[in-house]
Every structure is written in structure tokens, then in C-alpha cells.
Amino acid sequence: MNIPKCPVCGNTMQVTELYCPHDGITIRGTFELSPLATLPKEDAELVILFLRARGNLKKLERITGIGYFALRGKIEKIVKSMGMTLLEEEEEEMPEESEDPLKLLKEGKISVEEAIRRMKKS
């Protein structure tokens, strides 16, 4: 399902109603959608193929006939269009190993798990 853009202003429309055809129940409110729900059909189909190929771009390359680097670029574009950062970019943003893990944890720069890992390492 691709959430359409508003025909007046061009912003993304918002889901405000859910309906169960089995019970005839309707729920109204404002519902949050997965970023996947807002992808254009072509991008959503590529993500589904990517998952079915277990994230193997070489296999996806054989299935689609699209080159490895073109596929990689498409996947990166899709990730960014959903408002996410790539894992490599998150790793680059990680504070230095030598910084005090408790201080970083308190500042919210690392997770509890990461703080424990760093304390065990030192």
C-alpha cells in the first residue's frame, strides 16, 4: 500500500481510520505507519525481493538483471527516503572507544549494551 500525497498541498496523507470487514468494526484516530508503507510500489517490490534474497545483493543481481552497484545505490536511496541512516553512517557517528562509557551513556550517546561492552573491554 502506498500512502498517496494530498492533491491540494502535496504532503503525505495520514491514516485516520481502520476497518475490519469481518466484524464491521471501524476505529478512528491517527495511526502511525511503517516507513515501508509510504514507499512507491517499485521500491516496495525491490525491498521485498531483497528480503526474499536474504539481503544477498549478488542473488538479487541475478534475479533482477540490475548491476550490483546500481542495486546497492537503489537500496541506499530507499533507506534514506524512509528517513533512516545507513548502519555505516551510524557507526561513523559513534564516539571514540577511549571516551568514558558512563559519561557517554549519561549523555545518551551510546546504549547501555554499548557501555557494558566498552567497560568489559577496558
Backbone as a ProteinNet text record, in pm:
[ID]
protein_1_A
[PRIMARY]
MNIPKCPVCGNTMQVTELYCPHDGITIRGTFELSPLATLPKEDAELVILFLRARGNLKKLERITGIGYFALRGKIEKIVKSMGMTLLEEEEEEMPEESEDPLKLLKEGKISVEEAIRRMKKS
[TERTIARY]
84.9	0	89	62.9	137.5	45.6	87.2	6.6	21.2	-91.2	-84.6	-52.7	-15.1	9.1	-122.5	-135	-253.5	-261.9	-378.8	-391.9	-387.7	-405.8	-406.1	-266.6	-203.1	-74.5	45.9	22.2	133	196.4	150.3	204.5	148.6	216.4	170.3	40.1	-55.4	-183.2	-161.1	-252.2	-240.5	-355.5	-324.7	-428.1	-502.2	-634.9	-715.4	-828.1	-837.3	-946.2	-900.6	-935.6	-911.3	-1044.4	-1063.3	-1191.1	-1166.9	-1243	-1237.9	-1362.7	-1345.7	-1462.9	-1528	-1454.2	-1508.5	-1611.2	-1575.5	-1662.2	-1741.9	-1705.5	-1771.9	-1730.2	-1618.9	-1570.3	-1485.1	-1505.9	-1425.7	-1362	-1234.5	-1161.5	-1109.4	-1139.2	-1091.7	-988.5	-889.5	-781.9	-670.7	-553	-437.6	-341.8	-309.7	-228.4	-92.8	10.2	144.7	167.5	231.4	259.8	408.1	437.7	575.9	630.3	757.9	815.8	800.6	790.6	773.9	641.2	540.2	406.9	401.9	497.8	496.3	580.7	645.8	730.1	646.9	698.9	633.7	636.1	541.8	526.1	656.4	726.3	850.5	955.6	969.6	1066.4	1025.4	896	846.7	872.9	851.8	877.9	1025.1	1114.3	1257.7	1295.3	1238.5	1265.5	1218.9	1102.5	1051.2	1144.7	1189.3	1284.1	1414.5	1461	1584.5	1571.9	1457.4	1434.4	1424.7	1355.8	1342.1	1478	1569.5	1704.8	1796	1735.7	1808.3	1917.3	1891.1	1985.2	2107.8	2104.4	2218.2	2206.1	2288.1	2279.2	2322.5	2415.8	2458.3	2341	2265.6	2147.8	2042.9	2024.3	1928.1	1969	2098.2	2151.1	2112.5	2127	2090.7	1940.1	1859.5	1713.2	1663.1	1715.2	1661.6	1733	1858	1935.3	1994.1	1976.6	2032.7	2170	2268.6	2404.5	2413.8	2515.7	2537	2539.1	2620.6	2635.6	2509.1	2437.3	2309.8	2208.7	2204.9	2115	2150.9	2278.9	2325.3	2282.3	2297.9	2256	2105.4	2027.1	1881.5	1841.7	1903.6	1871.3	1907.8	2024.5	2065	1966	1921.4	1824.9	1692.8	1648.9	1524.4	1536.7	1648.5	1671.3	1664	1731.8	1732.8	1595.3	1519.5	1386	1290	1322.3	1239.4	1286.1	1380.6	1427.2	1524.8	1591.1	1685.3	1827.6	1922.2	2062.4	2112	2212.8	2274.9	2357.5	2372	2445.2	2587.8	2653.5	2791.4	2797.4	2695.5	2691.7	2671.5	2590.1	2570.5	2699.6	2771.3	2897.4	2998.6	2999.6	3092.5	3063.3	2937.1	2898.2	2927.7	2966.9	2993.1	3111	3100.4	3211.2	3331.5	3447.6	3573.1	3567.5	3634.7	3640.8	3704.9	3795.1	3867.9	3784.6	3671.2	3587.5	3521.1	3491.8	3431.5	3292.4	3275.4	3146.7	3029.9	3052.3	2943.8	2898.7	2995.4	2963.6	2883.9	2927.9	2858.9	2717.9	2702.3	2571.8	2479	2530.4	2451	2406.1	2492.8	2460.6	2372	2345.4	2260.9	2329.9	2463	2537.7	2560	2551	2563.2	2456.1	2429.4	2329.1	2390.8	2305.4	2351.9	2441.6	2397.1	2473.2	2611.6	2618.5	2747.6	2835.3	2777.1	2854.9	2912.6	2830.6	2877.7	2989.4	2970.9	3074.3	3206	3197.5	3319.4	3385.6	3302.7	3360.4	3428.4	3371.5	3432.2	3564.6	3569.6	3688.5	3806.6	3776.3	3887.1	3936.4
-117.5	0	123.2	211.2	335.8	448.8	520.8	631.2	747.4	792.6	898.1	1035.1	1121.8	1261.4	1338.3	1441.5	1526.6	1594.7	1589.3	1652.9	1805.7	1861.8	2007.7	2061.3	2006.8	2062.7	1974	1845.9	1757	1685.9	1714.1	1645.3	1503.9	1417.7	1280.4	1278.1	1201.4	1186.2	1103.8	1113.5	1044	944.8	826.4	725.4	760.7	771.6	808.7	711.1	605.3	509.6	369.2	271.6	130.7	57.8	-36.5	-106.9	-257.1	-337.1	-482.6	-531	-581.2	-626.7	-750.7	-825.4	-946.8	-911.2	-815.7	-777.5	-649.9	-574.1	-447.2	-337.9	-357.7	-259.8	-154.7	-29.2	81.5	151.3	178.7	252.6	380.5	491.8	621.4	678	741.9	803.5	840.6	866.4	892.3	776.3	707.6	587.3	608.5	558	565.4	449.1	477.5	374.5	340.3	220.7	181.1	265.6	300.1	372.5	294.3	162.7	80.4	107.9	145.9	169	291.2	379.6	501.9	491.5	376.2	360.1	347.7	402.4	376.4	224.8	177.7	34.4	-30.3	33.3	-22.4	-41.6	57	46.4	-62.3	-69.4	-171.6	-311.1	-328.1	-458.5	-495.2	-396	-422.5	-463.3	-396.4	-431.3	-574.4	-611.2	-747.3	-849	-821	-911.7	-921.1	-807	-802	-891.9	-884.9	-968.4	-1115.3	-1143.8	-1282.3	-1340.6	-1254.1	-1297.9	-1296.2	-1278.7	-1274.7	-1167.4	-1057.2	-945.9	-968.4	-1069.8	-1102.8	-1026.2	-920.5	-837.3	-912.3	-1006.1	-1085.9	-1168.3	-1228.4	-1307.2	-1214.1	-1097.9	-1001	-953.6	-940.1	-900.9	-1005.5	-1133	-1241.1	-1240.8	-1216.4	-1219.5	-1102.2	-983	-861.8	-823.4	-866.5	-824.6	-685.3	-626.7	-493.8	-515.6	-435.7	-449.6	-429.4	-491.8	-489.5	-347.1	-260.6	-125.4	-41.7	-66.3	3.3	-40	-171.3	-221.1	-161.1	-160.9	-104.3	42.2	116.7	257	271.8	183.7	188	159.3	57.4	22.1	138.7	199.6	314.1	429.1	453.9	561.7	533	407	369.3	389.9	346.3	361.3	509.9	593.3	736.8	800.1	750.5	806.6	776.3	673.1	639.3	715.6	808.1	890.6	820	716.2	638.9	665.3	633	639.1	496.9	484.2	354	317.2	188.3	144.2	195.4	199.9	250.8	395.1	474.1	613.8	623.4	533.6	533.5	495.1	396.5	353.5	466.7	544.6	656.7	762.4	774.1	874.5	830.8	703.3	652.2	725.8	761.7	826.5	733.2	791.7	716.7	615.6	502.3	396	446.8	543.1	590.2	681.2	732	820	741	807.1	743.6	689.6	555.4	497	544.5	566.7	612.3	753.7	837.8	974.3	972.7	889	878.9	824.1	727	668.9	774.9	851.1	955.8	1062	1090.7	1190.6	1133.6	1001.6	937.5	912.5	915.5	896	748.9	661.9	517.7	446	321.6	241.5	177.7	122.3	50.6	-65.7	-139.5	-254	-211.7	-98.6	-48.4	-5.9	56.8	97.5	-25.2	-129.7	-253.2	-314.8	-319	-375.6	-300.4	-167.5	-86.8	-105	-118.3	-136.9	-272.4	-375.3	-508	-509.3	-429	-423.5	-358.4	-260.5	-188.5	-256.6
0	0	0	-90.6	-98.2	-52.9	50.8	101.5	3.3	-52.8	-154.2	-94.2	-183.4	-145.9	-156.4	-76.7	-80.1	-217.1	-282.6	-414.7	-407.5	-288	-274.5	-243.1	-135.4	-92	-122.8	-155.7	-189.6	-71.7	49.9	167.3	175	252.9	269.7	348.2	298	366.8	493.5	589.1	717.3	733.2	785	807.5	935.8	925.9	1042.7	1070.1	989.5	1010.8	970.8	1054.6	1025.1	1030.1	938.5	929.5	918.3	993.7	986.8	912.3	789.7	713.9	775	853.8	916.5	1024.5	1110.4	1222.3	1197.5	1094.4	1069	1166.4	1235.1	1333.7	1263.4	1299.7	1249.8	1369.1	1357.9	1462.2	1398	1462.2	1412.1	1507.5	1451.3	1527.8	1431.2	1482.7	1398.1	1418	1309.3	1317.7	1253.5	1320.6	1267.2	1172.5	1062.7	964	963.7	922.1	899	783.8	787	672.9	542.2	552	431.9	363	439.5	383.6	292.4	304.5	225.1	97.7	77.9	-40.2	-167	-276.6	-405.2	-432.8	-512.6	-538.1	-586	-676.9	-732.1	-622.1	-534.1	-424.7	-325	-294.2	-201.3	-258.1	-388	-450.8	-444.7	-461.9	-451.8	-309.3	-209.3	-69.4	-41.7	-93.1	-73.2	-138.3	-259.9	-326.2	-247.7	-197.5	-118.3	4.9	71.3	189.3	150.8	41.4	-4	-43.5	-89.6	-124.5	-2	115.8	243.8	246.1	179.3	179.8	93.1	9.5	-75.9	-207.5	-222.6	-342.4	-468.4	-456.1	-572	-624.7	-533.1	-573.4	-634.7	-574.8	-625.7	-765.2	-785.5	-916.1	-1022	-988	-1081.9	-1109.6	-1006.6	-1021.9	-1106.2	-1079.6	-1143.7	-1273.1	-1287.8	-1404.3	-1387.9	-1270.1	-1240.7	-1178.2	-1215.3	-1164.1	-1013.4	-955	-810.3	-755.9	-815.9	-761.9	-782.5	-892.3	-913.5	-807.8	-777.2	-671.7	-536.8	-508	-380.2	-368	-476	-476.7	-457	-520.9	-505.8	-361.3	-300.8	-162.2	-70	-90.9	-8.5	-24.1	-146.8	-172.7	-101	-104.1	-37.3	113.7	171	315.4	353	276.9	306.7	283.6	184.3	159	273.9	353.1	469.2	593.1	575.5	686.3	778.7	727.7	809.8	764.4	853	814.5	793.3	710.1	687.1	809.6	835.2	954.2	955.5	838	835.8	884.3	846.5	888.7	1039.1	1097.4	1241.9	1313.1	1256.8	1318	1315.7	1204.5	1194.3	1300.2	1342	1439.5	1583.1	1603.4	1738.3	1800.4	1928.3	1996.7	2005.7	2023.3	2033.5	2146.9	2128.7	2230.3	2359.7	2348.5	2466.5	2557.2	2507.4	2589.2	2701.4	2812.5	2930.5	2897.5	2905.9	2868.9	2956	3084.7	3172.4	3136.4	3102.7	3061.4	2930.5	2835.1	2706.5	2723.9	2815.4	2843.3	2902.4	2998.7	3063.3	2962.6	2864.8	2762.4	2652	2658.6	2558.4	2425.6	2425.7	2301.2	2268.7	2370.4	2347.9	2429	2391.7	2461.9	2585.9	2671.2	2790.5	2748	2643.9	2594.3	2548.6	2477.2	2428.8	2545.6	2648.1	2766.3	2836.1	2851.3	2915.9	2834	2700.5	2613.4	2628.6	2634.7	2646.4	2782.8	2889	3023.5	3034.8	2974.7	2976.8	2901.6	2795	2709.7	2779.6	2871.3	2936.6	3060.5
[MASK]
++++++++++++++++++++++++++++++++++++++++++++++++++++++++++++++++++++++++++++++++++++++++++++++++++++++++++++++++++++++++++

